[in-house]
């Protein structure tokens, strides 16, 4: 594979060098995505890459403010925040008037119709439809009055009955709906900002059938007529996008950074978004350095070329007007065991493997020493994380690892079958498993690598077709419940608990915590659960990472956000600056 690298780089340079002249007539936003996605059905968008693409064409009732920190939920398709009953169980929403679905042959005369309360109710029912096995069902599972019963009733039927009345989903009028919960759900509004609840049109679902995932028909700021698997996705500005204005508020320092130069302007601000899908690092680096990408998450192998001393931008890049943006992430990387495999019922095996992994070396090799070792499932920055807590199994201790492996019944690995770990097919992912494998060899554990495209890996996890896998989880919303839910038994695949971990004591604490508001009592529950799973090692915990981006000077309004899927409509391109600075590339 290494011998092919010079040829690959040459081909990339040739491709970039021979491309058409830069377009200074339209505001084109050029982005890079590291992975292909399976399609554009919101209820199946279980990963960041899918959510980022769906957020260009679909919308939810709410979104996170692009500039305010701490993160603040604001109305999007909803007219305002809902009216909530005194007991916290009944939510009344009003949908904005005049919002149009995009023009499409699924509608009468091909003209997009107005969004209504019916569309919201249909979308929520579709998320619950047992026939669709939505990856986001865990968001609503056991939350809304009558919804689980509707799901169970329709499971044996040939087709689910969407016309059936559900107690907790009620239409008041054409723009008003009411949702009744079974019990308090403090994170409910966060759920309505996620891609799983992006609003879809019934006509589009029925017209396209199984092909619906390839024909996005939304209300979003950009249009994509048809999705086809390739290395490029091109979106155009939605000419019928509603009146939505660029905000004028944020946090201290935003105005000085020039983030409000477009305040009051109608969004989106660019005419077109071109997404290049590049799995490997070198093509990403070359695209950015040929000014063919406006924003770049710095690849590991190019980190030292871009960042001096782990903190400052290299002088050569400063001279081209390039900016460095860095932010700690609300995320955790991990190696997950499939707990339905009898092999991993053995806690001492799990603990031994965790102790055998040299995280210090992995941090140097794969994160340029910028990550911190994750002690458990909750990352720093969220309630439930205690800086002083240290996981006794997050360290390198080969002697203790060998001792625990022997106690597990596999002295020096004798009798232990080879373990297959599924990962992505990019170089960094493969190298990560190879390093992990070398570490495991030192105690007698044999590891095999399973290589997949991103959609293939997600599919294997969803269908429980794995022994182990490695991934990362980034916050869907700023609450530790979103991370703890990854280990809640009822969330097993196809839900967010891809490790299929079940711990009754943990589950009971989780149930108790999820009805509590943000209080010291809830934080105490979170701390207890976080430290409980740390000792039980349902995963081999990896790292909490920091993001490092490079941005060209002509890209305007970019501010790091954990919740990127609605961010792109706020970005802008200064064509005059681009025309002038492009001469340097």
JOZIMO-V220406 format. One record per run of one state. SS is the DSSP state (A for helix, B for strand, O for the rest). FROM is the first residue (numbers start at 1). TO is the last residue. Records with the same first field share a line. If there is no record, write none. Layout:
SS=FROM-TO / FROM-TO
This chain:
O=1-1 / 18-27 / 34-41 / 45-47 / 58-61 / 65-72 / 76-77 / 79-82 / 85-89 / 96-99 / 101-107 / 111-113 / 115-116 / 129-136 / 140-143 / 145-146 / 156-165 / 167-168 / 174-175 / 182-187 / 192-194 / 198-201 / 215-221 / 224-231 / 238-244 / 246-265 / 267-271 / 278-280 / 290-294 / 298-299 / 309-311 / 314-314 / 319-322 / 329-330 / 338-341 / 346-346 / 357-358 / 368-371 / 374-397 / 408-410 / 414-418 / 425-426 / 442-446 / 453-453 / 463-467 / 475-480 / 488-488 / 493-496 / 498-503 / 514-519 / 537-538 / 542-542 / 545-545 / 552-554 / 557-563 / 567-567 / 571-571 / 574-574 / 585-585
A=2-17 / 42-44 / 48-57 / 108-110 / 117-128 / 137-139 / 147-155 / 188-191 / 195-197 / 202-214 / 281-289 / 300-306 / 315-318 / 342-345 / 347-356 / 359-367 / 398-407 / 411-413 / 427-441 / 454-462 / 481-487 / 489-491 / 504-513 / 520-536 / 564-566 / 568-570 / 575-584
B=28-33 / 62-64 / 73-75 / 78-78 / 83-84 / 90-95 / 100-100 / 114-114 / 144-144 / 166-166 / 169-173 / 176-181 / 222-223 / 232-237 / 245-245 / 266-266 / 272-277 / 295-297 / 307-308 / 312-313 / 323-328 / 331-337 / 372-373 / 419-424 / 447-452 / 468-474 / 492-492 / 497-497 / 539-541 / 543-544 / 546-551 / 555-556 / 572-573
